[in-house]
């Protein structure tokens, strides 16, 4: 059995948890964001080192550890670089909701058009809203946003260097991927953009022609894999080579909110919103194996599986107040579960221990059984 080592109370409110994947530094300290806008650092023994209030309503973005700073993004698109030692900010940048295309005249028109079109949707009308986790390339941070395009910031100072327009509707939620020197990002309407080293668009390709592409974009050394969520029981997945040529596109009886991950040399895996864990062949997009886990009747599942030493660790919702990290064998059978409150974020595994948060308000550490 997996044994509980310690648990840390995030908040007295049961719905205050973390959907971000924890990050760990060389000393074994962990870092994660929460649903009440805090970034928290714990020691390896579960003691609170520091807690920083970003002022955001929620944090969906996974923190990035870069040297002695941790970069975190609030849901209101307020970006912070915090000292890992004590959580004090080295810089912070509030991304301007009026910056859209970079052209001041066009930005002004689009801003007021957005207000007229979405008078009751505050997150589309006024505030740049971020769910995505940024990637770093050559000292620059690349961050998509709901309400705008792809922001490019200087990692050292937080200065906004460029905004790359990704089109309307502009609720771009998916985290970008980096392969070699190229950044890949997907817009809400399913257009994939390849951003070259000079921060210009190398190519773009329309993949999905129906619904909103609010899934994820994964990669291996030669391809990118783009998933979409149309409904809970309907989604698509496409494979593109690095030059933008579509190798295949398939429809599935699962909607995908999470990112595909490489599973074997010949397959990828992703978790459907209706609780189906799918292994899919890279060659042609055909389902190799399917494992039905938990079909939650609410919002569905949207976690990203973690592959560790041949096993898959899948965060899942079972009911309104129960969830688990399900551990899956290579033969796609369930090995065991670690149950807690609803579990949404991808766990972290380090030195024989697993760390994750659940919606009962706790962050937990377990020793994994052999």
C-alpha positions, 0 to 999 in steps of 0.5 A, a space after each residue: 500500500 502507498 502510505 501517507 507521509 504528510 498532508 498540508 492544509 491549503 485552505 479551510 475551504 474545501 474547494 480551494 485546491 491546486 490544479 497545477 502540477 507541483 514543481 521541485 527544486 534540488 533541495 526537495 522543496 515543492 512549489 504549486 499554485 492554488 485556487 485562491 490565488 496563492 503560490 506556496 512552497 513546502 519543504 520536503 517534510 511538508 512544512 510551509 516555507 512561504 506563501 505568496 498572494 498573487 491577488 488573482 482569483 485562481 492559478 491554473 498555470 504550472 509554476 516554472 523553476 528557472 535558476 533561483 526564481 519560480 515564475 507563476 501566472 495568475 488567472 488574471 494574467 499577472 505574471 510574477 518571478 519569485 525568489 525560491 528562498 523566500 517568495 519575494 518578487 524579483 519582478 511582476 508584469 500585468 499584461 495589458 488587456 488592450 494589447 492584441 495585435 501590437 498595432 495601436 489603432 487596430 488594437 483600439 478597434 478590436 478592444 471596443 468591438 470585443 466589448 460590444 460583442 461580449 457585454 456580459 462576459 467579463 473575461 472576454 470583454 476586459 480582462 486577459 485571462 490565462 489558463 496556460 503554462 508558458 514555455 521558455 526559449 532563449 531567455 524569453 517566456 511564451 504565454 498564450 491567453 484567453 482574450 488575446 494572443 501569444 505574449 512574449 516576455 523577457 524572463 530576466 525582467 518581465 518586460 513585454 517584448 511582443 504580442 503575436 495575434 492568434 485570431 478571433 475568437 481569442 479564448 486561447 487556453 492551451 499551453 504551447 509546446 517547444 520542439 527544437 527551436 520552434 514554439 507551437 501553439 494552437 488557437 481556439 479555432 484549431 489553427 496551429 502556429 509555428 513560431 520561429 526563433 525570430 518570434 515570427 510565424 513560420 507557418 500556420 495550419 487550420 486543423 479543426 473546422 468545428 467547435 472549440 479547440 480547447 484541448 492540448 498540444 503535445 510533441 515528440 522529436 518529429 511531430 506535434 499532436 493536437 487534441 480538441 474538445 467538442 463535447 464530453 463524448 466527442 473530440 478530435 486528434 491530429 498529428 502534424 510534422 514540424 513543417 505543418 503537414 497533417 499526417 492524420 486527423 481522427 475523430 473519437 468518442 471522447 472529448 479531450 481537454 488535456 495534452 497528449 503525451 508520448 507513451 512509447 516509441 510508437 504511441 501516445 496516450 491521453 485521457 478523455 473527458 468521459 473517463 476513457 484512457 486511450 493509447 493511440 498509434 503514432 503511425 495512423 491515429 488508430 486506438 491501440 488500447 482503451 481503459 475505461 476509468 471514471 465517467 464523472 457526470 459533471 465537468 468531466 476529466 481534464 488531467 494530463 497523465 504522468 508516465 513514470 518508470 513504465 507506469 501511468 499516473 492518472 488524476 481523476 474525478 470519481 464523484 463530487 467529493 471523491 477522486 484518485 490518482 489511478 496507477 496503470 500498468 503497461 498492459 493497461 490494467 489498473 494496478 491500484 488507486 490512491 484515493 482522496 478528494 477530487 484530483 485534477 492536477 497532474 501529480 509529481 513523483 520524486 525519490 519514491 514519493 508522489 505529491 498531489 493536491 485534491 479538492 478537500 483542501 489538502 496537498 498530500 505526499 505519499 510513499 509509493 509502494 514497490 
